[in-house]
């Protein structure tokens, strides 16, 4: 009868979701920032990352743009949501990423 609890445990684990799915919250009190601050400019419908290497100048129309030379992503999509919000989407090799 020792096998029954093991089978129940395995069946429960097989229905579990990916451990990375769900709501993540960041504790801002524990973040340690290093290096110079990043500089961005949103002007005339264009996003400019003044301190990015390579520098980015991307039209904020919501369409994906190919980016070369950036280690974290190879496409970027930026769109204006409202007067105070901008939506960024980064992809590396076709998969969403956070840069």
Biopython code that builds the backbone (N, CA, C, O; Angstrom):
import numpy as np
from Bio.PDB.StructureBuilder import StructureBuilder

atoms = [
    (1, "UNK", "N", (0.806, -1.207, 0.000)),
    (1, "UNK", "CA", (0.000, 0.000, 0.000)),
    (1, "UNK", "C", (0.848, 1.270, 0.000)),
    (1, "UNK", "O", (0.302, 2.371, -0.066)),
    (2, "UNK", "N", (2.172, 1.136, 0.073)),
    (2, "UNK", "CA", (3.028, 2.319, 0.030)),
    (2, "UNK", "C", (3.059, 2.937, -1.360)),
    (2, "UNK", "O", (3.432, 4.101, -1.510)),
    (3, "UNK", "N", (2.686, 2.198, -2.344)),
    (3, "UNK", "CA", (2.715, 2.719, -3.704)),
    (3, "UNK", "C", (1.528, 3.653, -3.985)),
    (3, "UNK", "O", (1.634, 4.533, -4.840)),
    (4, "UNK", "N", (0.429, 3.481, -3.296)),
    (4, "UNK", "CA", (-0.753, 4.318, -3.508)),
    (4, "UNK", "C", (-0.479, 5.794, -3.225)),
    (4, "UNK", "O", (-0.835, 6.630, -4.055)),
    (5, "UNK", "N", (0.144, 6.165, -2.082)),
    (5, "UNK", "CA", (0.435, 7.593, -1.870)),
    (5, "UNK", "C", (1.375, 8.161, -2.932)),
    (5, "UNK", "O", (1.231, 9.316, -3.333)),
    (6, "UNK", "N", (2.325, 7.367, -3.383)),
    (6, "UNK", "CA", (3.253, 7.839, -4.428)),
    (6, "UNK", "C", (2.503, 8.091, -5.729)),
    (6, "UNK", "O", (2.762, 9.085, -6.407)),
    (7, "UNK", "N", (1.587, 7.216, -6.082)),
    (7, "UNK", "CA", (0.800, 7.409, -7.298)),
    (7, "UNK", "C", (-0.085, 8.646, -7.193)),
    (7, "UNK", "O", (-0.232, 9.387, -8.164)),
    (8, "UNK", "N", (-0.670, 8.870, -6.033)),
    (8, "UNK", "CA", (-1.495, 10.060, -5.841)),
    (8, "UNK", "C", (-0.675, 11.337, -5.978)),
    (8, "UNK", "O", (-1.122, 12.313, -6.580)),
    (9, "UNK", "N", (0.531, 11.321, -5.411)),
    (9, "UNK", "CA", (1.415, 12.480, -5.510)),
    (9, "UNK", "C", (1.820, 12.741, -6.952)),
    (9, "UNK", "O", (1.802, 13.885, -7.404)),
    (10, "UNK", "N", (2.185, 11.690, -7.677)),
    (10, "UNK", "CA", (2.580, 11.848, -9.077)),
    (10, "UNK", "C", (1.423, 12.352, -9.929)),
    (10, "UNK", "O", (1.627, 13.185, -10.812)),
    (11, "UNK", "N", (0.217, 11.862, -9.679)),
    (11, "UNK", "CA", (-0.922, 12.327, -10.469)),
    (11, "UNK", "C", (-1.214, 13.794, -10.187)),
    (11, "UNK", "O", (-1.621, 14.526, -11.090)),
    (12, "UNK", "N", (-1.014, 14.234, -8.952)),
    (12, "UNK", "CA", (-1.213, 15.641, -8.615)),
    (12, "UNK", "C", (-0.169, 16.506, -9.300)),
    (12, "UNK", "O", (-0.500, 17.565, -9.834)),
    (13, "UNK", "N", (1.080, 16.078, -9.295)),
    (13, "UNK", "CA", (2.146, 16.850, -9.932)),
    (13, "UNK", "C", (1.995, 16.915, -11.441)),
    (13, "UNK", "O", (2.391, 17.905, -12.057)),
    (14, "UNK", "N", (1.432, 15.886, -12.047)),
    (14, "UNK", "CA", (1.288, 15.883, -13.503)),
    (14, "UNK", "C", (0.284, 16.933, -13.975)),
    (14, "UNK", "O", (0.323, 17.341, -15.136)),
    (15, "UNK", "N", (-0.611, 17.374, -13.098)),
    (15, "UNK", "CA", (-1.584, 18.397, -13.469)),
    (15, "UNK", "C", (-1.110, 19.806, -13.116)),
    (15, "UNK", "O", (-1.808, 20.774, -13.418)),
    (16, "UNK", "N", (0.045, 19.944, -12.493)),
    (16, "UNK", "CA", (0.549, 21.262, -12.088)),
    (16, "UNK", "C", (0.925, 22.073, -13.315)),
    (16, "UNK", "O", (1.365, 21.523, -14.325)),
    (17, "UNK", "N", (0.752, 23.362, -13.224)),
    (17, "UNK", "CA", (1.135, 24.268, -14.288)),
    (17, "UNK", "C", (2.640, 24.507, -14.232)),
    (17, "UNK", "O", (3.315, 24.075, -13.298)),
    (18, "UNK", "N", (3.146, 25.186, -15.224)),
    (18, "UNK", "CA", (4.543, 25.590, -15.248)),
    (18, "UNK", "C", (4.830, 26.425, -14.012)),
    (18, "UNK", "O", (4.035, 27.301, -13.672)),
    (19, "UNK", "N", (5.928, 26.184, -13.339)),
    (19, "UNK", "CA", (6.219, 26.896, -12.092)),
    (19, "UNK", "C", (6.507, 28.377, -12.296)),
    (19, "UNK", "O", (6.546, 29.137, -11.328)),
    (20, "UNK", "N", (6.708, 28.795, -13.538)),
    (20, "UNK", "CA", (6.982, 30.203, -13.801)),
    (20, "UNK", "C", (5.718, 30.979, -14.174)),
    (20, "UNK", "O", (5.760, 32.206, -14.264)),
    (21, "UNK", "N", (4.609, 30.298, -14.390)),
    (21, "UNK", "CA", (3.361, 30.970, -14.735)),
    (21, "UNK", "C", (2.731, 31.562, -13.490)),
    (21, "UNK", "O", (2.929, 31.058, -12.384)),
    (22, "UNK", "N", (1.980, 32.620, -13.668)),
    (22, "UNK", "CA", (1.285, 33.225, -12.545)),
    (22, "UNK", "C", (1.650, 34.685, -12.401)),
    (22, "UNK", "O", (2.249, 35.275, -13.300)),
    (23, "UNK", "N", (1.294, 35.264, -11.284)),
    (23, "UNK", "CA", (1.559, 36.666, -11.011)),
    (23, "UNK", "C", (2.858, 36.805, -10.245)),
    (23, "UNK", "O", (3.048, 36.169, -9.209)),
    (24, "UNK", "N", (3.747, 37.633, -10.751)),
    (24, "UNK", "CA", (5.019, 37.901, -10.101)),
    (24, "UNK", "C", (4.996, 39.317, -9.586)),
    (24, "UNK", "O", (4.532, 40.224, -10.278)),
    (25, "UNK", "N", (5.484, 39.519, -8.394)),
    (25, "UNK", "CA", (5.577, 40.855, -7.819)),
    (25, "UNK", "C", (7.021, 41.144, -7.450)),
    (25, "UNK", "O", (7.737, 40.268, -6.965)),
    (26, "UNK", "N", (7.443, 42.374, -7.682)),
    (26, "UNK", "CA", (8.811, 42.762, -7.399)),
    (26, "UNK", "C", (8.865, 43.583, -6.119)),
    (26, "UNK", "O", (8.078, 44.513, -5.942)),
    (27, "UNK", "N", (9.780, 43.247, -5.235)),
    (27, "UNK", "CA", (9.975, 44.016, -4.014)),
    (27, "UNK", "C", (10.989, 45.121, -4.317)),
    (27, "UNK", "O", (12.193, 44.869, -4.362)),
    (28, "UNK", "N", (10.502, 46.333, -4.523)),
    (28, "UNK", "CA", (11.360, 47.446, -4.922)),
    (28, "UNK", "C", (12.358, 47.837, -3.844)),
    (28, "UNK", "O", (13.351, 48.500, -4.146)),
    (29, "UNK", "N", (12.122, 47.440, -2.581)),
    (29, "UNK", "CA", (13.051, 47.775, -1.496)),
    (29, "UNK", "C", (14.344, 46.965, -1.566)),
    (29, "UNK", "O", (15.342, 47.350, -0.957)),
    (30, "UNK", "N", (14.342, 45.854, -2.296)),
    (30, "UNK", "CA", (15.518, 44.989, -2.336)),
    (30, "UNK", "C", (16.337, 45.144, -3.614)),
    (30, "UNK", "O", (17.365, 44.484, -3.766)),
    (31, "UNK", "N", (15.907, 45.994, -4.525)),
    (31, "UNK", "CA", (16.611, 46.155, -5.799)),
    (31, "UNK", "C", (17.857, 47.011, -5.611)),
    (31, "UNK", "O", (17.816, 48.079, -5.000)),
    (32, "UNK", "N", (18.965, 46.513, -6.153)),
    (32, "UNK", "CA", (20.211, 47.271, -6.138)),
    (32, "UNK", "C", (20.571, 47.612, -7.574)),
    (32, "UNK", "O", (20.830, 46.720, -8.382)),
    (33, "UNK", "N", (20.589, 48.888, -7.890)),
    (33, "UNK", "CA", (20.908, 49.340, -9.236)),
    (33, "UNK", "C", (22.371, 49.733, -9.309)),
    (33, "UNK", "O", (22.919, 50.293, -8.359)),
    (34, "UNK", "N", (23.000, 49.439, -10.434)),
    (34, "UNK", "CA", (24.390, 49.830, -10.607)),
    (34, "UNK", "C", (24.563, 50.434, -11.993)),
    (34, "UNK", "O", (23.761, 50.186, -12.893)),
    (35, "UNK", "N", (25.587, 51.208, -12.153)),
    (35, "UNK", "CA", (25.868, 51.822, -13.439)),
    (35, "UNK", "C", (25.105, 53.112, -13.630)),
    (35, "UNK", "O", (24.273, 53.486, -12.803)),
    (36, "UNK", "N", (25.391, 53.785, -14.720)),
    (36, "UNK", "CA", (24.721, 55.056, -14.997)),
    (36, "UNK", "C", (23.254, 54.830, -15.357)),
    (36, "UNK", "O", (22.895, 53.752, -15.830)),
    (37, "UNK", "N", (22.414, 55.822, -15.141)),
    (37, "UNK", "CA", (20.996, 55.672, -15.496)),
    (37, "UNK", "C", (20.820, 55.614, -17.013)),
    (37, "UNK", "O", (21.612, 56.176, -17.769)),
    (38, "UNK", "N", (19.772, 54.927, -17.434)),
    (38, "UNK", "CA", (19.458, 54.861, -18.855)),
    (38, "UNK", "C", (18.688, 56.114, -19.249)),
    (38, "UNK", "O", (17.927, 56.658, -18.448)),
    (39, "UNK", "N", (18.884, 56.571, -20.477)),
    (39, "UNK", "CA", (18.212, 57.781, -20.959)),
    (39, "UNK", "C", (17.348, 57.433, -22.168)),
    (39, "UNK", "O", (17.816, 56.832, -23.135)),
    (40, "UNK", "N", (16.076, 57.826, -22.090)),
    (40, "UNK", "CA", (15.122, 57.576, -23.163)),
    (40, "UNK", "C", (14.472, 58.884, -23.569)),
    (40, "UNK", "O", (14.351, 59.809, -22.766)),
    (41, "UNK", "N", (14.054, 58.951, -24.824)),
    (41, "UNK", "CA", (13.324, 60.107, -25.320)),
    (41, "UNK", "C", (12.175, 59.597, -26.183)),
    (41, "UNK", "O", (12.392, 58.833, -27.124)),
    (42, "UNK", "N", (10.960, 60.018, -25.865)),
    (42, "UNK", "CA", (9.785, 59.716, -26.668)),
    (42, "UNK", "C", (9.354, 61.017, -27.319)),
    (42, "UNK", "O", (8.829, 61.908, -26.652)),
    (43, "UNK", "N", (9.577, 61.127, -28.627)),
    (43, "UNK", "CA", (9.310, 62.403, -29.299)),
    (43, "UNK", "C", (8.801, 62.147, -30.711)),
    (43, "UNK", "O", (9.374, 61.354, -31.457)),
    (44, "UNK", "N", (7.715, 62.832, -31.068)),
    (44, "UNK", "CA", (7.141, 62.758, -32.412)),
    (44, "UNK", "C", (6.867, 61.321, -32.858)),
    (44, "UNK", "O", (7.117, 60.970, -34.011)),
    (45, "UNK", "N", (6.352, 60.488, -31.942)),
    (45, "UNK", "CA", (6.002, 59.114, -32.277)),
    (45, "UNK", "C", (7.191, 58.178, -32.422)),
    (45, "UNK", "O", (7.046, 57.071, -32.941)),
    (46, "UNK", "N", (8.369, 58.609, -31.968)),
    (46, "UNK", "CA", (9.571, 57.782, -32.071)),
    (46, "UNK", "C", (10.196, 57.604, -30.691)),
    (46, "UNK", "O", (10.290, 58.553, -29.913)),
    (47, "UNK", "N", (10.617, 56.383, -30.400)),
    (47, "UNK", "CA", (11.320, 56.041, -29.161)),
    (47, "UNK", "C", (12.815, 56.094, -29.446)),
    (47, "UNK", "O", (13.292, 55.485, -30.404)),
    (48, "UNK", "N", (13.545, 56.816, -28.621)),
    (48, "UNK", "CA", (14.997, 56.915, -28.745)),
    (48, "UNK", "C", (15.613, 56.427, -27.433)),
    (48, "UNK", "O", (15.314, 56.967, -26.368)),
    (49, "UNK", "N", (16.461, 55.419, -27.505)),
    (49, "UNK", "CA", (17.231, 54.999, -26.338)),
    (49, "UNK", "C", (18.624, 55.589, -26.523)),
    (49, "UNK", "O", (19.422, 55.101, -27.322)),
    (50, "UNK", "N", (18.895, 56.645, -25.771)),
    (50, "UNK", "CA", (20.124, 57.404, -25.961)),
    (50, "UNK", "C", (21.353, 56.714, -25.392)),
    (50, "UNK", "O", (22.470, 56.993, -25.825)),
    (51, "UNK", "N", (21.165, 55.808, -24.418)),
    (51, "UNK", "CA", (22.297, 55.136, -23.789)),
    (51, "UNK", "C", (22.394, 53.663, -24.166)),
    (51, "UNK", "O", (23.279, 52.965, -23.672)),
    (52, "UNK", "N", (21.501, 53.171, -25.032)),
    (52, "UNK", "CA", (21.558, 51.771, -25.465)),
    (52, "UNK", "C", (22.761, 51.556, -26.383)),
    (52, "UNK", "O", (23.175, 52.460, -27.108)),
    (53, "UNK", "N", (23.310, 50.348, -26.338)),
    (53, "UNK", "CA", (24.380, 49.974, -27.249)),
    (53, "UNK", "C", (23.927, 48.711, -27.966)),
    (53, "UNK", "O", (23.885, 47.645, -27.353)),
    (54, "UNK", "N", (23.585, 48.803, -29.257)),
    (54, "UNK", "CA", (23.607, 50.000, -30.085)),
    (54, "UNK", "C", (22.434, 50.931, -29.761)),
    (54, "UNK", "O", (21.423, 50.502, -29.205)),
    (55, "UNK", "N", (22.583, 52.179, -30.110)),
    (55, "UNK", "CA", (21.526, 53.167, -29.879)),
    (55, "UNK", "C", (20.273, 52.764, -30.662)),
    (55, "UNK", "O", (20.367, 52.265, -31.783)),
    (56, "UNK", "N", (19.104, 52.987, -30.063)),
    (56, "UNK", "CA", (17.840, 52.625, -30.710)),
    (56, "UNK", "C", (17.027, 53.858, -31.045)),
    (56, "UNK", "O", (16.891, 54.770, -30.229)),
    (57, "UNK", "N", (16.492, 53.874, -32.247)),
    (57, "UNK", "CA", (15.537, 54.878, -32.693)),
    (57, "UNK", "C", (14.428, 54.104, -33.399)),
    (57, "UNK", "O", (14.610, 53.649, -34.529)),
    (58, "UNK", "N", (13.265, 53.949, -32.728)),
    (58, "UNK", "CA", (12.208, 53.068, -33.217)),
    (58, "UNK", "C", (10.889, 53.826, -33.294)),
    (58, "UNK", "O", (10.489, 54.489, -32.337)),
    (59, "UNK", "N", (10.221, 53.724, -34.432)),
    (59, "UNK", "CA", (8.898, 54.301, -34.605)),
    (59, "UNK", "C", (7.917, 53.548, -33.716)),
    (59, "UNK", "O", (7.888, 52.318, -33.738)),
    (60, "UNK", "N", (7.113, 54.267, -32.934)),
    (60, "UNK", "CA", (6.178, 53.649, -31.978)),
    (60, "UNK", "C", (4.820, 53.417, -32.627)),
    (60, "UNK", "O", (3.819, 54.011, -32.226)),
    (61, "UNK", "N", (4.795, 52.542, -33.643)),
    (61, "UNK", "CA", (3.551, 52.255, -34.344)),
    (61, "UNK", "C", (2.981, 50.878, -34.032)),
    (61, "UNK", "O", (1.955, 50.496, -34.595)),
    (62, "UNK", "N", (3.632, 50.118, -33.137)),
    (62, "UNK", "CA", (3.153, 48.801, -32.752)),
    (62, "UNK", "C", (3.635, 47.674, -33.638)),
    (62, "UNK", "O", (3.375, 46.510, -33.333)),
    (63, "UNK", "N", (4.328, 47.974, -34.723)),
    (63, "UNK", "CA", (4.853, 46.937, -35.612)),
    (63, "UNK", "C", (6.238, 46.499, -35.157)),
    (63, "UNK", "O", (7.011, 47.296, -34.625)),
    (64, "UNK", "N", (6.544, 45.207, -35.375)),
    (64, "UNK", "CA", (7.860, 44.690, -35.001)),
    (64, "UNK", "C", (8.939, 45.272, -35.902)),
    (64, "UNK", "O", (8.775, 45.356, -37.119)),
    (65, "UNK", "N", (10.041, 45.669, -35.284)),
    (65, "UNK", "CA", (11.198, 46.196, -36.010)),
    (65, "UNK", "C", (12.387, 45.288, -35.710)),
    (65, "UNK", "O", (12.599, 44.905, -34.560)),
    (66, "UNK", "N", (13.159, 44.942, -36.730)),
    (66, "UNK", "CA", (14.361, 44.144, -36.526)),
    (66, "UNK", "C", (15.458, 45.026, -35.952)),
    (66, "UNK", "O", (15.665, 46.156, -36.394)),
    (67, "UNK", "N", (16.158, 44.487, -34.956)),
    (67, "UNK", "CA", (17.252, 45.186, -34.289)),
    (67, "UNK", "C", (18.494, 44.309, -34.417)),
    (67, "UNK", "O", (18.428, 43.108, -34.156)),
    (68, "UNK", "N", (19.603, 44.879, -34.809)),
    (68, "UNK", "CA", (20.846, 44.118, -34.889)),
    (68, "UNK", "C", (21.831, 44.642, -33.860)),
    (68, "UNK", "O", (21.886, 45.840, -33.586)),
    (69, "UNK", "N", (22.602, 43.734, -33.297)),
    (69, "UNK", "CA", (23.659, 44.116, -32.379)),
    (69, "UNK", "C", (23.286, 44.161, -30.914)),
    (69, "UNK", "O", (24.152, 44.410, -30.075)),
    (70, "UNK", "N", (22.021, 43.929, -30.571)),
    (70, "UNK", "CA", (21.629, 43.941, -29.160)),
    (70, "UNK", "C", (21.632, 42.513, -28.642)),
    (70, "UNK", "O", (21.040, 41.637, -29.273)),
    (71, "UNK", "N", (22.288, 42.246, -27.503)),
    (71, "UNK", "CA", (22.364, 40.870, -27.008)),
    (71, "UNK", "C", (21.056, 40.320, -26.437)),
    (71, "UNK", "O", (20.887, 39.103, -26.375)),
    (72, "UNK", "N", (20.138, 41.176, -26.021)),
    (72, "UNK", "CA", (18.937, 40.707, -25.344)),
    (72, "UNK", "C", (17.733, 40.467, -26.232)),
    (72, "UNK", "O", (16.832, 39.723, -25.845)),
    (73, "UNK", "N", (17.687, 41.073, -27.413)),
    (73, "UNK", "CA", (16.539, 40.906, -28.294)),
    (73, "UNK", "C", (16.937, 41.206, -29.732)),
    (73, "UNK", "O", (17.924, 41.897, -29.986)),
    (74, "UNK", "N", (16.144, 40.668, -30.684)),
    (74, "UNK", "CA", (16.411, 40.952, -32.091)),
    (74, "UNK", "C", (15.227, 41.618, -32.791)),
    (74, "UNK", "O", (15.355, 42.050, -33.937)),
    (75, "UNK", "N", (14.073, 41.709, -32.116)),
    (75, "UNK", "CA", (12.957, 42.518, -32.608)),
    (75, "UNK", "C", (12.354, 43.278, -31.436)),
    (75, "UNK", "O", (12.395, 42.839, -30.287)),
    (76, "UNK", "N", (11.797, 44.428, -31.770)),
    (76, "UNK", "CA", (11.151, 45.264, -30.750)),
    (76, "UNK", "C", (9.875, 45.841, -31.363)),
    (76, "UNK", "O", (9.837, 46.189, -32.543)),
    (77, "UNK", "N", (8.850, 45.931, -30.548)),
    (77, "UNK", "CA", (7.593, 46.544, -30.942)),
    (77, "UNK", "C", (7.193, 47.520, -29.835)),
    (77, "UNK", "O", (7.154, 47.157, -28.660)),
    (78, "UNK", "N", (6.901, 48.748, -30.219)),
    (78, "UNK", "CA", (6.531, 49.772, -29.244)),
    (78, "UNK", "C", (5.277, 50.474, -29.744)),
    (78, "UNK", "O", (5.177, 50.841, -30.915)),
    (79, "UNK", "N", (4.322, 50.652, -28.835)),
    (79, "UNK", "CA", (3.114, 51.401, -29.207)),
    (79, "UNK", "C", (2.684, 52.276, -28.044)),
    (79, "UNK", "O", (2.870, 51.929, -26.878)),
    (80, "UNK", "N", (2.117, 53.399, -28.382)),
    (80, "UNK", "CA", (1.616, 54.353, -27.396)),
    (80, "UNK", "C", (0.223, 53.900, -26.973)),
    (80, "UNK", "O", (-0.657, 53.717, -27.814)),
    (81, "UNK", "N", (0.023, 53.719, -25.659)),
    (81, "UNK", "CA", (-1.287, 53.325, -25.150)),
    (81, "UNK", "C", (-2.148, 54.545, -24.834)),
    (81, "UNK", "O", (-3.319, 54.605, -25.209)),
    (82, "UNK", "N", (-1.559, 55.509, -24.146)),
    (82, "UNK", "CA", (-2.248, 56.760, -23.840)),
    (82, "UNK", "C", (-1.177, 57.806, -23.533)),
    (82, "UNK", "O", (0.007, 57.564, -23.768)),
    (83, "UNK", "N", (-1.576, 58.953, -23.018)),
    (83, "UNK", "CA", (-0.640, 60.045, -22.773)),
    (83, "UNK", "C", (0.419, 59.714, -21.725)),
    (83, "UNK", "O", (1.430, 60.410, -21.631)),
    (84, "UNK", "N", (0.201, 58.661, -20.936)),
    (84, "UNK", "CA", (1.129, 58.314, -19.860)),
    (84, "UNK", "C", (1.694, 56.903, -19.955)),
    (84, "UNK", "O", (2.460, 56.495, -19.082)),
    (85, "UNK", "N", (1.336, 56.145, -20.993)),
    (85, "UNK", "CA", (1.728, 54.731, -21.041)),
    (85, "UNK", "C", (2.219, 54.330, -22.428)),
    (85, "UNK", "O", (1.677, 54.748, -23.451)),
    (86, "UNK", "N", (3.272, 53.500, -22.426)),
    (86, "UNK", "CA", (3.838, 52.949, -23.655)),
    (86, "UNK", "C", (3.990, 51.445, -23.452)),
    (86, "UNK", "O", (4.404, 51.005, -22.380)),
    (87, "UNK", "N", (3.659, 50.652, -24.471)),
    (87, "UNK", "CA", (3.772, 49.196, -24.404)),
    (87, "UNK", "C", (4.986, 48.754, -25.214)),
    (87, "UNK", "O", (5.112, 49.098, -26.389)),
    (88, "UNK", "N", (5.886, 47.985, -24.581)),
    (88, "UNK", "CA", (7.075, 47.455, -25.225)),
    (88, "UNK", "C", (6.929, 45.947, -25.361)),
    (88, "UNK", "O", (6.427, 45.291, -24.448)),
    (89, "UNK", "N", (7.361, 45.387, -26.490)),
    (89, "UNK", "CA", (7.426, 43.934, -26.670)),
    (89, "UNK", "C", (8.775, 43.614, -27.308)),
    (89, "UNK", "O", (9.105, 44.117, -28.382)),
    (90, "UNK", "N", (9.546, 42.770, -26.627)),
    (90, "UNK", "CA", (10.863, 42.379, -27.096)),
    (90, "UNK", "C", (10.835, 40.892, -27.444)),
    (90, "UNK", "O", (10.197, 40.108, -26.742)),
    (91, "UNK", "N", (11.522, 40.494, -28.522)),
    (91, "UNK", "CA", (11.624, 39.079, -28.883)),
    (91, "UNK", "C", (13.071, 38.753, -29.241)),
    (91, "UNK", "O", (13.807, 39.580, -29.780)),
    (92, "UNK", "N", (13.446, 37.530, -28.924)),
    (92, "UNK", "CA", (14.750, 36.983, -29.302)),
    (92, "UNK", "C", (14.472, 35.676, -30.010)),
    (92, "UNK", "O", (13.913, 34.754, -29.416)),
    (93, "UNK", "N", (14.859, 35.583, -31.283)),
    (93, "UNK", "CA", (14.642, 34.389, -32.108)),
    (93, "UNK", "C", (13.165, 33.994, -32.120)),
    (93, "UNK", "O", (12.835, 32.809, -32.066)),
    (94, "UNK", "N", (12.277, 34.992, -32.190)),
    (94, "UNK", "CA", (10.845, 34.757, -32.291)),
    (94, "UNK", "C", (10.121, 34.492, -30.978)),
    (94, "UNK", "O", (8.899, 34.342, -30.966)),
    (95, "UNK", "N", (10.864, 34.433, -29.866)),
    (95, "UNK", "CA", (10.246, 34.156, -28.571)),
    (95, "UNK", "C", (10.265, 35.408, -27.715)),
    (95, "UNK", "O", (11.273, 36.113, -27.678)),
    (96, "UNK", "N", (9.155, 35.702, -27.016)),
    (96, "UNK", "CA", (9.127, 36.886, -26.145)),
    (96, "UNK", "C", (10.222, 36.836, -25.089)),
    (96, "UNK", "O", (10.516, 35.782, -24.526)),
    (97, "UNK", "N", (10.810, 37.980, -24.836)),
    (97, "UNK", "CA", (11.862, 38.093, -23.842)),
    (97, "UNK", "C", (11.708, 39.425, -23.119)),
    (97, "UNK", "O", (10.940, 40.287, -23.544)),
    (98, "UNK", "N", (12.429, 39.582, -22.047)),
    (98, "UNK", "CA", (12.442, 40.844, -21.313)),
    (98, "UNK", "C", (13.835, 41.408, -21.413)),
    (98, "UNK", "O", (14.803, 40.745, -21.042)),
    (99, "UNK", "N", (13.951, 42.621, -21.907)),
    (99, "UNK", "CA", (15.278, 43.216, -22.078)),
    (99, "UNK", "C", (15.475, 44.376, -21.138)),
    (99, "UNK", "O", (16.536, 45.000, -21.140)),
]
sb = StructureBuilder()
sb.init_structure("model")
sb.init_model(0)
sb.init_chain("A")
sb.init_seg("    ")
for serial, (resi, resn, name, xyz) in enumerate(atoms, 1):
    if name == "N":
        sb.init_residue(resn, " ", resi, " ")
    sb.init_atom(name, np.array(xyz, "f"), 0.0, 1.0, " ", f" {name:<3s}", serial, name[0])
structure = sb.get_structure()
